[in-house]
């Protein structure tokens, strides 16, 4: 026993069981395992043989984690769970002998992984089960599953593992997944969303690519980066905050439709909608503008909903949402007016807009630009009210340095954001492809960056060089996979849909 680890009494008891098994010549962690069926396959095969009234018994060798144990004299009922479902083991002294039954009773615990062989049958209670003829330990669980609840089954008390505390669930996601099948389902849905998005993008003649995670100049969004250092190259690098500038370089190189699904990293606050690292889909489509991208977004999410949910309708936090309807398209200034009563045209500078917001007792960040004030007001006053799929479009130029301006108003850009369930799920532009205009905006951002605004876009000379070779007109798009998963699985907190969310140290 490792005395350097502070084992609990329960863990010490399990270690003693492990040592006893080894003393009896039984290896609790054998190198190889046999399995003829998954639990779900075994049940399905048995039910099929029942329908055919086959006289030949179905034999199976199954594996799984012990999830419950119930003892009734010389019979033990135990449920095992694999990645495909749960199945009952029926262990009886008449089949195994008293000695082997006692071995299971005394040395096997909830949480252990076992292999069992025998014939499939249906109990008098009607449950498809395995009449065990042989069993063995394939992985002994030293630490018990986190908690337990008692449930009465057929007059007997059965103990099941469970875990409800969110903090512990996030810190020990492995335990959370082990005992909460509904949590595993969230991540199956997440995987299905990613598959469906890829299927749709590939069907639309996009090519999936990979761009650098470590970048010498971060860009493509308004966010603070994480910084690291490359020892061999002796240079600071940044974890990417967006894929955008590299994907658009590929348009210059001759690809007309590119996309990437991957991780972004932003050194920003953590709340129910934000995590420092998150998964994005970004695509860029040559010869398209933001209006075409709006249409494409509706098509993409309609396809994804049908593939993942089996239809267009779902419920999020008590609200019924339908992907099968045309998304309303509302100009940003009109949405702000509707939900706040503030007409942006009446407040042409930051000072006047800040005064109007303070008059309504809205939060006003000190020293914020007009664009930042609009963005904050949008997030606090408008966004929570946008439950059904909705596009807001035409945003301030100063918070959209990579988007093309409206021909009729250079201070407004061709940008839209998609909202659903009360939060933003996607962001898109008619992308700026004029290198001289882009240089001017970068220079403006760089001046403000030096003045202390850490979320502004730095100068990227190589990206400007690429633009000077000629970039086709294009529409770009970014969407958070995490937030779409929140919607499709009805989760209010982003940590529920990220397998290993970042958390503070315990002592904090």
C-alpha positions in Angstrom: 0.0 0.0 0.0 1.3 3.5 -0.9 1.6 5.2 2.5 2.4 8.6 0.9 -1.2 9.0 -0.2 -3.8 10.0 2.4 -6.3 7.1 1.8 -9.7 7.2 3.4 -10.9 4.2 5.4 -13.1 3.1 2.5 -10.1 3.2 0.1 -8.0 1.3 2.6 -10.7 -1.4 2.8 -10.7 -1.7 -1.0 -7.0 -1.9 -1.1 -7.1 -4.8 1.3 -9.6 -6.5 -1.0 -7.3 -5.9 -3.9 -4.4 -7.4 -2.0 -6.5 -10.4 -1.0 -7.4 -11.1 -4.7 -3.7 -11.0 -5.6 -2.9 -13.3 -2.7 -5.5 -15.8 -4.2 -3.8 -15.6 -7.6 -6.4 -13.3 -9.1 -5.0 -10.2 -11.0 -7.4 -7.3 -10.5 -6.0 -5.5 -13.6 -5.5 -8.1 -16.2 -3.9 -7.1 -19.6 -6.6 -8.5 -21.8 -10.4 -8.6 -21.8 -13.0 -10.6 -23.7 -16.4 -9.4 -24.9 -18.9 -10.9 -27.3 -21.6 -8.2 -27.2 -22.1 -4.8 -25.8 -24.9 -4.7 -23.2 -27.3 -3.1 -25.7 -26.4 -5.7 -28.4 -26.9 -8.6 -25.9 -30.4 -7.3 -25.0 -31.3 -6.8 -28.6 -30.1 -10.3 -29.7 -32.0 -11.9 -26.8 -35.2 -10.2 -27.7 -34.8 -11.2 -31.3 -34.3 -14.8 -30.3 -37.4 -14.6 -28.1 -39.5 -13.4 -31.0 -38.1 -16.3 -33.1 -38.8 -18.7 -30.2 -35.4 -20.1 -30.6 -34.6 -23.1 -28.3 -30.9 -22.5 -28.5 -29.8 -20.3 -25.5 -28.0 -17.1 -26.3 -24.6 -17.0 -24.7 -22.7 -13.8 -24.1 -19.6 -12.4 -22.5 -20.2 -8.9 -21.2 -18.1 -6.2 -19.6 -18.9 -3.1 -17.7 -18.7 -1.0 -14.5 -20.8 -2.3 -11.5 -23.4 0.3 -10.9 -25.6 -1.5 -8.2 -25.4 -4.6 -6.1 -28.4 -6.3 -4.4 -28.0 -9.4 -2.3 -30.8 -11.9 -1.6 -29.5 -14.8 0.3 -27.7 -17.1 -2.2 -28.5 -14.8 -5.1 -26.9 -11.5 -6.1 -28.3 -9.1 -8.6 -25.8 -6.6 -10.0 -26.1 -4.1 -12.8 -23.2 -3.4 -15.0 -22.9 -0.4 -17.4 -20.8 -0.1 -20.5 -20.8 2.7 -23.1 -24.0 1.4 -24.7 -26.3 0.7 -21.8 -27.0 -1.2 -18.6 -27.7 -4.9 -18.0 -28.5 -7.0 -15.0 -26.2 -9.8 -13.9 -27.8 -12.7 -12.1 -25.3 -14.6 -9.8 -26.5 -17.7 -8.0 -24.8 -20.2 -5.8 -26.3 -23.1 -7.8 -24.6 -21.9 -10.9 -21.3 -20.6 -9.5 -20.8 -22.5 -6.3 -20.8 -21.0 -2.8 -17.2 -20.0 -2.8 -17.3 -17.9 -6.0 -20.5 -16.3 -4.9 -18.9 -15.3 -1.6 -15.9 -14.0 -3.6 -18.2 -11.6 -5.5 -20.1 -10.7 -2.3 -17.0 -9.9 -0.3 -14.5 -8.5 -2.8 -16.5 -6.7 -5.5 -17.8 -3.2 -5.1 -19.8 -0.6 -6.9 -17.4 1.1 -9.4 -15.4 -2.1 -10.2 -15.2 -3.2 -13.8 -16.0 -6.8 -14.4 -16.3 -9.4 -17.2 -19.1 -12.0 -17.0 -20.1 -14.9 -19.2 -23.2 -17.0 -19.3 -26.7 -17.4 -20.8 -29.1 -14.6 -21.4 -32.6 -15.0 -19.9 -35.5 -13.1 -18.7 -36.2 -13.0 -14.9 -39.6 -13.5 -13.4 -39.8 -9.7 -13.0 -39.4 -9.4 -16.7 -35.8 -8.0 -16.9 -33.4 -9.3 -19.6 -30.4 -10.5 -17.6 -27.3 -12.6 -17.8 -27.2 -15.8 -15.8 -23.6 -15.7 -14.8 -21.5 -18.9 -15.1 -18.1 -17.2 -14.9 -16.9 -13.7 -13.9 -13.6 -11.9 -13.2 -12.4 -8.6 -12.1 -10.9 -6.5 -14.9 -10.3 -3.2 -13.0 -10.7 -2.7 -9.2 -12.0 0.7 -8.2 -10.0 1.9 -5.2 -11.8 5.2 -4.7 -15.6 4.8 -4.5 -17.9 6.7 -6.8 -18.6 10.1 -5.2 -21.9 9.7 -3.4 -24.8 7.3 -3.2 -28.5 7.3 -3.0 -30.8 4.4 -2.0 -33.6 3.3 -4.2 -36.2 0.7 -3.4 -36.5 -2.0 -6.1 -38.9 -4.9 -5.7 -39.0 -4.4 -1.9 -35.2 -4.3 -1.6 -32.9 -1.3 -1.1 -30.5 -0.8 -3.9 -27.6 1.6 -3.6 -26.6 3.7 -6.7 -23.8 6.1 -7.2 -24.8 9.7 -8.0 -23.1 13.1 -8.1 -25.0 16.4 -8.0 -22.6 19.1 -6.7 -21.7 21.3 -9.7 -18.3 22.3 -8.4 -17.2 18.7 -7.8 -18.8 17.6 -11.1 -16.7 20.1 -13.0 -13.5 19.3 -11.1 -13.9 15.6 -11.4 -15.6 15.3 -14.7 -14.5 11.6 -15.0 -16.6 10.8 -11.9 -19.5 13.0 -13.1 -19.5 11.0 -16.4 -19.2 7.7 -14.6 -22.3 8.1 -12.5 -24.5 10.5 -14.5 -25.6 9.1 -17.9 -27.5 12.3 -18.7 -24.2 14.2 -18.7 -22.7 11.7 -21.1 -25.6 12.3 -23.4 -24.8 16.1 -23.5 -21.4 15.2 -25.0 -22.9 12.7 -27.4 -25.1 15.6 -28.7 -22.1 17.8 -28.8 -20.2 15.3 -31.0 -23.3 15.0 -33.2 -23.4 18.8 -33.7 -19.8 18.8 -34.9 -20.4 15.9 -37.2 -23.5 17.6 -38.7 -21.7 20.9 -39.2 -18.9 19.2 -41.0 -21.3 17.3 -43.1 -23.1 20.4 -44.2 -19.9 22.4 -44.8 -18.4 19.6 -46.9 -21.6 19.3 -48.9 -21.3 23.0 -49.8 -17.9 22.6 -51.4 -15.9 24.0 -48.4 -12.5 22.6 -47.6 -11.6 22.0 -43.9 -8.2 23.4 -43.0 -6.0 23.9 -39.9 -4.4 27.2 -39.0 -1.8 28.0 -36.3 -2.8 27.9 -32.7 0.5 29.7 -31.7 0.7 33.0 -33.6 3.3 35.8 -33.6 0.5 38.3 -33.9 -2.9 37.6 -32.5 -6.0 39.0 -34.3 -9.4 38.5 -35.7 -11.3 39.5 -32.6 -11.4 42.1 -29.8 -9.9 40.1 -26.9 -6.9 39.9 -24.7 -4.6 36.9 -25.6 -2.7 34.4 -23.6 1.0 34.8 -24.1 3.7 32.1 -24.1 7.4 32.0 -25.1 9.2 29.8 -27.6 12.6 29.0 -26.1 14.3 27.8 -29.4 13.1 30.8 -31.5 13.5 33.2 -28.6 10.2 34.9 -29.3 6.9 35.5 -27.6 3.9 33.9 -29.2 0.2 34.1 -28.5 -2.6 31.5 -28.3 -5.0 32.4 -31.1 -8.1 34.4 -30.3 -9.6 33.7 -33.7 -8.9 31.8 -36.9 -9.9 34.7 -39.1 -6.7 36.3 -40.5 -5.2 32.9 -41.4 -8.3 31.6 -43.1 -8.6 34.8 -45.2 -5.0 34.4 -46.2 -6.1 31.2 -47.9 -8.7 33.1 -50.0 -5.8 35.1 -51.3 -4.1 31.8 -52.1 -6.9 30.6 -54.3 -9.3 28.7 -52.0 -12.8 30.0 -52.4 -14.5 28.3 -49.5 -12.6 27.4 -46.3 -13.6 26.5 -42.8 -12.1 25.3 -39.5 -13.5 23.8 -36.3 -11.1 24.2 -33.4 -10.2 25.9 -30.1 -9.8 29.6 -29.5 -8.3 31.1 -26.3 -9.2 34.4 -24.8 -7.8 35.9 -21.6 -11.1 37.3 -20.4 -13.7 36.8 -17.7 -15.5 33.6 -16.9 -19.3 33.4 -16.6 -22.2 31.2 -17.7 -21.6 32.1 -21.4 -17.8 32.4 -21.4 -14.8 30.1 -20.8 -11.2 31.0 -21.5 -10.9 28.3 -24.2 -13.8 27.4 -26.4 -14.6 25.7 -29.7 -15.5 27.7 -32.8 -16.6 27.1 -36.3 -15.3 29.8 -38.7 -15.8 29.9 -42.4 -15.0 32.3 -45.3 -16.9 32.3 -48.6 -15.5 34.2 -51.6 -17.9 36.3 -53.6 -20.5 36.4 -50.8 -21.6 39.3 -48.6 -23.3 39.3 -45.2 -26.7 39.0 -46.6 -25.7 35.7 -48.3 -24.1 34.6 -45.1 -27.3 35.2 -43.2 -29.1 32.9 -45.7 -26.3 30.3 -45.4 -26.5 30.4 -41.6 -30.2 29.6 -41.6 -29.6 26.7 -44.0 -26.7 25.4 -41.9 -28.5 25.5 -38.5 -31.7 24.1 -40.0 -29.7 21.1 -41.3 -27.9 20.7 -38.0 -31.1 20.8 -36.0 -32.7 18.1 -38.1 -29.6 15.9 -38.0 -29.0 16.2 -34.2 -32.5 16.7 -32.8 -34.6 15.0 -35.5 -36.5 18.1 -36.2 -36.5 21.9 -36.1 -38.1 22.5 -32.7 -36.5 22.3 -29.2 -37.0 23.8 -25.7 -34.4 26.0 -24.1 -34.9 27.1 -20.5 -38.6 26.8 -20.8 -38.8 28.6 -24.2 -39.9 26.8 -27.3 -37.6 27.6 -30.2 -38.1 26.8 -33.9 -35.2 26.7 -36.4 -37.7 26.1 -39.2 -38.9 29.7 -39.5 -37.3 32.6 -41.3 -35.1 34.5 -38.9 -36.2 38.2 -38.4 -33.6 40.7 -39.5 -33.5 43.8 -37.4 -31.1 46.7 -37.8 -29.0 47.1 -34.6 -30.1 50.7 -34.0 -33.8 49.7 -34.3 -33.3 46.9 -31.7 -31.6 49.3 -29.3 -34.4 51.8 -29.8 -37.1 49.1 -29.2 -35.7 47.7 -26.0 -34.1 50.8 -24.5 -35.9 53.8 -26.0 -32.5 55.3 -26.9 -32.2 56.4 -30.6 -28.5 56.1 -31.4 -28.7 58.8 -34.1 -29.5 61.3 -31.4 -26.2 60.6 -29.5 -23.3 60.9 -32.0 -20.5 60.7 -29.5 -19.5 58.7 -26.4 -20.2 61.5 -23.9 -23.8 62.1 -25.0 -24.5 58.4 -25.3 -23.0 57.7 -21.8 -25.2 60.4 -20.4 -28.3 58.9 -22.0 -27.4 55.5 -20.6 -26.8 56.9 -17.1 -30.1 58.6 -17.2 -31.7 55.1 -17.5 -29.3 53.8 -14.8 -27.5 51.5 -17.2 -23.9 50.5 -16.4 -21.5 52.8 -18.2 -17.8 51.7 -18.2 -15.4 54.6 -17.6 -13.7 55.9 -20.7 -15.5 53.6 -23.1 -15.8 54.5 -26.7 -19.2 55.0 -28.3 -19.0 51.6 -30.0 -18.1 49.9 -26.7 -21.1 51.6 -25.0 -23.4 50.4 -27.8 -21.9 46.9 -27.4 -22.4 46.9 -23.7 -26.0 48.2 -23.9 -26.7 45.5 -26.6 -25.4 42.7 -24.3 -27.3 43.9 -21.2 -30.5 45.3 -22.5 -31.2 43.7 -25.9 -29.6 40.3 -26.1 -31.5 38.6 -23.2 -34.8 39.4 -25.0 -33.9 37.7 -28.2 -35.2 34.2 -27.6 -36.3 33.2 -31.1 -33.6 33.0 -33.8 -32.9 36.6 -34.8 -30.3 38.5 -36.8 -29.2 42.0 -35.8 -27.2 43.8 -38.5 -25.3 47.0 -39.3 -22.8 47.6 -36.4 -20.5 50.5 -35.4 -17.3 50.6 -37.4 -15.1 51.2 -34.4 -15.9 47.7 -32.9 -15.7 45.9 -36.2 -12.2 46.7 -37.6 -12.3 43.8 -40.2 -15.7 44.5 -41.7 -16.6 46.5 -44.8 -18.4 49.7 -44.3 -21.8 50.5 -45.8 -21.5 52.4 -49.0 -24.0 55.0 -47.6 -22.4 55.4 -44.2 -18.6 54.7 -43.5 -19.2 54.7 -39.7 -21.5 51.6 -40.0 -20.3 48.2 -41.2 -21.9 45.2 -42.9 -21.9 43.0 -39.9 -24.5 40.8 -38.3 -24.9 38.7 -35.1 -27.2 35.8 -34.7 -29.1 35.4 -31.4 -31.1 32.6 -29.9 -32.2 31.7 -26.4 -31.2 35.1 -25.1 -27.6 35.2 -26.1 -25.3 35.6 -29.2 -24.4 32.4 -31.1 -22.7 33.8 -34.2 -21.0 36.8 -35.7 -20.4 37.6 -39.4 -19.2 40.3 -41.8 -18.9 41.3 -45.3 -15.1 41.1 -45.0 -12.9 44.2 -45.6 -10.7 43.4 -48.6 -9.2 46.9 -49.3 -5.6 46.8 -47.9 -5.4 50.6 -47.6 -8.6 50.8 -45.6 -7.4 47.9 -43.4 -4.0 49.6 -42.8 -5.8 52.7 -41.7 -7.9 50.8 -39.3 -5.0 48.9 -37.9 -3.1 52.1 -37.3 -6.0 53.5 -35.4 -6.3 50.4 -33.4 -2.6 50.4 -32.7 -2.7 53.9 -31.3 -5.5 53.0 -29.0 -3.8 49.8 -28.0 -0.7 51.8 -26.9 -3.0 54.0 -25.0 -4.1 51.1 -22.8 -7.1 49.4 -24.4 -5.9 45.8 -24.3 -8.8 44.4 -26.3 -8.1 46.3 -29.5 -6.6 44.7 -32.7 -2.8 44.9 -33.1 -1.1 45.7 -36.4 -0.5 42.5 -38.6 2.0 43.4 -41.3 1.9 39.9 -42.9 -1.9 39.9 -43.2 -1.7 43.3 -44.9 0.9 41.9 -47.3 -1.4 39.1 -48.2 -4.2 41.6 -48.8 -2.1 43.6 -51.2 -1.7 40.5 -53.4 -5.5 40.8 -53.9 -8.2 39.3 -51.7 -11.6 38.4 -53.3 -14.7 39.9 -51.9 -16.0 37.5 -49.2 -18.3 36.9 -46.3 -16.9 35.5 -43.1 -18.7 33.8 -40.1 -17.9 32.5 -36.6 -20.0 30.5 -34.3 -19.4 29.0 -30.8 -20.0 25.2 -30.8 -20.3 25.4 -27.0 -23.2 27.8 -27.1 -25.0 25.8 -29.8 -24.6 22.8 -27.6 -26.1 24.7 -24.6 -29.1 25.4 -26.8 -29.6 21.9 -28.1 -29.1 20.3 -24.7 -31.0 22.9 -22.6 -28.0 23.9 -20.4 -27.9 27.3 -18.8 -24.1 27.2 -18.1 -21.3 26.8 -20.6 -19.4 24.6 -18.1 -22.0 21.9 -18.5 -21.1 21.5 -22.2 -17.3 21.6 -21.9 -15.7 18.4 -20.7 -13.0 20.1 -18.6 -13.8 23.7 -17.9 -11.2 25.9 -16.3 -11.8 26.5 -12.6 -10.1 28.5 -9.8 -7.7 26.6 -7.6 -9.5 25.0 -4.7 -7.9 27.3 -2.1 -9.3 30.3 -3.9 
